[in-house]
Amino acid sequence: MKKKVSIALGGLQRIYGDHRALEIAAQIGADAVDFNLTDRQWDYRDPDSVYSRSDDEISAYFEGLCSRAKELGLQIGQTHGRMCSYFGDPGQDEAAIRNARLDCLATRALHAPFCVMHGVSSSVMGREADPQQMRDTCFSVFRQILPFARKYEVILATETFGHCAAAGCCDFFGNIDEFQAIYERICKDRENAGYFAVCMDTGHCNHAVPYGNPPPQEVIRRLGKKIACLHLHDNDGRSDQHKIPMTGTIDWEAVFDALEETGYSGSYNLELHLDQFGPGFEIETAAFAVRLMRNLLSRR
């Protein structure tokens, strides 16, 4: 079966807008896309945001994008929702949960099965945060968002973490043991289990390795069938660079081996910094990355 190559649209959406970004993805040969909902424009508090409209109007906007994607022959395989769902500030935290509901609503309207969201981070809680507080806060945040996933029939995918530059440490949930433990705790609620999965982020796992964590391929084997979708990118093992595969230190053949061993059948989604070769070259960077990924997969 042909493996689908996907690309995250965030960089293209910021430059060209939502509709044009879809057209570019089709032009460069992508089979699927990861639609970005993370930027400031996706906030009900902004009167110019689509999220400030009624639920019906929000749905209509994203259904229009879904129709355009279908015309272009693109699958919207996943969305990227909240980058931060907990700020440690009551007003900000309430807004994050409200916006997370709209992320789930938008994901349904786009006919995407998965909405990726980050868990609680050491960038907010600090490197000296009490471990039990980290666990309980993350549990509480996802428990608040998961009813929206159930309501809109989308799967919430929590993303693997790595080095936390803001705190100068491995993110608390970049520790794979802690990540697995909070995942299992959340899934003990049977209502949640069918709506909660993992987004495997290869780059994040790679820069967690210096802290004693396993390399990406071993994380894949540990998480196995929990992995529903991917963020594929490379780095030097020290920082979150979102580079094109084969330009960092990740062993990509080992990653592909592990994904096949675990029976992964979703799209191979690239999440890249498209400006890594400078402004004005984003489309060419995306096009090369899609061609490269297709070539790597076709040789297997």
C-alpha positions in Angstrom: 0.0 0.0 0.0 1.3 3.4 -1.0 2.3 5.5 2.1 0.8 9.0 2.1 3.1 12.0 2.5 1.7 14.9 4.4 3.0 18.4 5.3 2.1 20.7 8.2 0.7 23.9 6.7 1.4 26.4 9.5 4.3 28.2 7.7 2.4 28.4 4.4 -0.9 29.5 6.1 0.9 32.5 7.8 2.3 33.7 4.5 -0.4 32.9 2.0 -3.6 32.3 3.9 -5.6 29.1 4.4 -7.0 28.5 0.9 -3.7 29.3 -0.9 -1.8 27.1 1.5 -4.0 24.1 0.5 -3.4 24.9 -3.1 0.4 25.0 -2.6 0.3 21.6 -0.8 -1.5 20.1 -3.7 0.9 21.7 -6.2 4.0 20.3 -4.5 2.6 16.8 -4.5 1.5 16.2 -0.9 -1.2 13.6 -0.4 -2.4 15.1 2.9 -1.9 18.1 5.3 -1.8 19.0 8.9 -3.9 22.1 9.2 -2.6 24.7 11.7 -4.9 26.1 14.4 -2.2 27.2 16.8 -1.6 30.8 15.9 -3.0 33.9 17.6 -5.6 34.3 14.8 -7.4 31.2 16.2 -8.7 32.9 19.4 -12.3 33.7 20.2 -11.1 36.9 22.1 -9.9 38.4 18.8 -12.9 40.1 17.1 -11.2 39.5 13.7 -10.8 35.8 14.3 -13.0 33.1 12.8 -13.2 31.7 16.3 -15.0 34.9 17.5 -18.1 33.9 15.3 -20.9 31.5 16.1 -20.4 27.7 16.0 -22.4 27.5 12.8 -20.3 30.2 11.1 -17.0 28.6 12.3 -18.2 25.2 11.0 -19.2 26.7 7.7 -15.7 28.3 7.3 -13.9 25.1 7.9 -16.3 23.0 5.8 -15.5 25.3 2.9 -11.8 24.6 3.4 -12.6 20.9 3.6 -14.5 21.1 0.3 -11.6 22.9 -1.3 -9.1 20.3 -0.1 -11.2 17.5 -1.6 -11.3 19.4 -4.9 -7.5 19.5 -4.8 -7.3 15.8 -4.0 -5.9 16.5 -0.5 -6.8 14.7 2.7 -6.8 16.8 5.9 -5.3 14.1 8.0 -4.9 16.1 11.3 -5.0 19.5 12.8 -2.7 21.1 15.3 -4.7 22.7 18.1 -3.5 24.3 21.4 0.3 24.6 21.8 -0.3 25.7 25.4 -3.4 24.6 27.3 -2.2 25.7 30.7 -0.6 29.1 31.6 -0.9 29.1 35.4 -3.2 32.2 35.0 -7.0 31.7 35.6 -8.1 34.0 32.8 -5.6 32.6 30.3 -6.4 29.0 31.3 -10.1 29.5 30.8 -9.5 31.0 27.4 -7.3 28.1 26.4 -10.0 25.5 27.3 -12.6 27.5 25.4 -10.3 27.8 22.3 -9.5 24.0 22.6 -13.3 23.4 22.2 -13.2 25.4 19.0 -10.1 23.5 17.8 -12.2 20.3 18.2 -15.1 21.9 16.4 -12.9 23.0 13.5 -11.3 19.6 13.3 -14.7 18.0 12.9 -15.7 20.5 10.2 -12.4 19.8 8.3 -13.2 16.0 8.5 -9.8 15.5 10.1 -9.8 12.5 12.5 -7.1 13.8 14.9 -6.4 17.1 16.7 -2.9 17.4 18.1 -2.4 19.3 21.4 0.5 19.8 23.7 0.3 18.7 27.3 1.5 20.8 30.3 5.0 22.0 29.9 8.0 22.8 32.1 8.2 26.1 30.1 5.2 27.2 32.2 5.6 25.1 35.4 9.4 25.6 35.7 12.1 23.0 36.1 11.7 22.8 39.8 7.9 22.2 39.7 6.6 19.5 42.0 6.3 16.3 40.0 2.8 15.4 41.4 1.6 18.9 40.6 2.8 18.4 37.0 1.0 15.1 36.7 -2.2 16.4 38.3 -2.3 19.6 36.3 -1.8 17.7 33.0 -4.4 15.2 33.9 -6.9 18.0 34.8 -6.3 19.9 31.5 -6.9 16.9 29.3 -9.9 15.9 31.4 -11.4 19.3 30.6 -10.7 19.0 26.8 -11.6 15.4 26.2 -15.4 15.9 26.5 -15.1 18.3 23.5 -13.3 15.5 21.5 -16.1 13.1 22.4 -18.8 15.7 21.5 -17.3 16.4 18.1 -16.1 12.8 17.5 -12.4 13.6 17.0 -9.4 12.0 18.6 -7.2 14.2 20.8 -3.5 13.3 20.2 -1.1 14.3 22.9 2.4 15.2 21.5 5.6 13.7 22.7 8.0 16.2 24.2 11.8 16.7 24.5 14.2 19.4 25.6 12.6 22.5 27.1 14.7 25.5 26.1 12.7 27.9 28.2 13.4 26.0 31.4 16.9 24.7 30.4 16.0 21.1 31.1 14.2 18.1 29.6 10.6 18.8 29.7 8.9 16.9 32.5 6.8 14.9 29.9 9.8 14.6 27.6 10.7 11.8 30.0 9.1 8.9 28.3 8.2 7.2 31.5 6.3 10.2 32.7 4.7 10.6 29.3 3.5 7.0 29.3 2.3 7.2 32.8 0.1 10.2 32.3 -1.3 8.7 29.1 -2.3 5.5 30.9 -3.8 7.5 33.8 -6.0 9.5 31.4 -7.1 6.4 29.5 -8.2 4.6 32.7 -11.4 6.4 32.2 -13.1 4.3 29.5 -14.9 7.3 28.1 -11.6 8.9 27.3 -9.7 5.8 26.0 -11.4 5.9 22.6 -10.7 9.6 22.1 -7.1 9.9 23.3 -4.0 8.9 21.3 -0.4 9.9 20.7 1.2 12.2 18.1 4.8 10.9 17.7 7.1 13.9 17.3 10.5 12.5 16.2 12.4 15.8 16.6 11.2 16.2 20.2 12.2 12.7 21.1 15.6 13.2 19.5 16.5 16.1 21.7 15.3 14.2 24.8 18.0 11.6 24.2 20.8 13.5 26.0 18.7 13.3 29.2 18.7 9.5 29.2 15.6 8.9 27.0 15.5 6.4 24.2 16.0 7.4 20.5 12.9 8.1 18.4 12.7 4.5 17.0 12.6 3.0 20.5 10.0 5.5 21.7 7.9 4.4 18.7 8.3 0.7 19.8 7.3 1.6 23.3 4.2 3.5 22.4 3.2 1.1 19.6 -0.5 1.2 18.7 -1.0 4.3 20.8 0.5 6.4 17.9 -2.2 7.8 15.8 -0.3 10.5 13.8 3.2 11.9 13.3 5.2 15.1 13.4 8.4 14.1 11.4 11.4 16.4 11.5 15.1 16.3 12.3 17.6 18.2 14.5 21.1 18.0 15.9 19.9 16.3 19.1 20.3 19.5 21.1 17.5 21.8 20.1 14.1 21.9 18.4 15.1 22.8 14.8 12.3 21.2 12.7 14.8 20.4 10.0 14.1 18.3 6.9 14.8 14.6 7.5 18.3 13.4 6.7 19.8 16.8 7.7 20.2 16.0 11.4 21.1 13.1 13.6 18.0 10.9 13.5 18.3 7.4 12.1 15.4 7.5 9.6 15.7 4.0 8.4 15.3 2.9 12.0 12.4 5.2 12.5 10.6 3.8 9.4 11.4 0.2 10.6 9.8 0.9 14.0 6.7 2.4 12.4 6.2 -0.6 10.2 6.8 -3.0 13.0 4.1 -1.3 15.1 1.7 -1.4 12.1 1.4 2.3 11.6 -0.8 3.0 8.6 -1.4 6.8 8.7 0.2 9.5 6.7 3.9 10.5 7.1 3.5 14.1 8.1 6.3 16.5 8.0 6.3 19.4 10.5 9.1 21.7 9.3 10.4 25.3 9.8 9.9 26.2 6.1 12.1 29.3 6.5 15.2 27.4 7.4 16.8 28.4 4.1 15.7 32.0 4.4 12.5 34.0 3.6 10.9 33.7 0.2 12.1 30.1 -0.2 9.3 28.4 1.8 7.5 26.7 -1.1 10.7 25.3 -2.6 11.7 24.0 0.9 8.3 22.3 1.3 8.4 20.9 -2.2 11.8 19.4 -1.7 10.8 17.9 1.7 7.8 16.2 0.2 9.9 14.8 -2.7 12.5 13.6 -0.3 10.0 11.9 2.0 8.3 10.2 -1.0 11.7 9.0 -2.2 12.7 7.6 1.2 9.5 5.7 1.6 9.4 4.4 -2.0 12.9 2.8 -1.6 11.6 0.6 1.3 
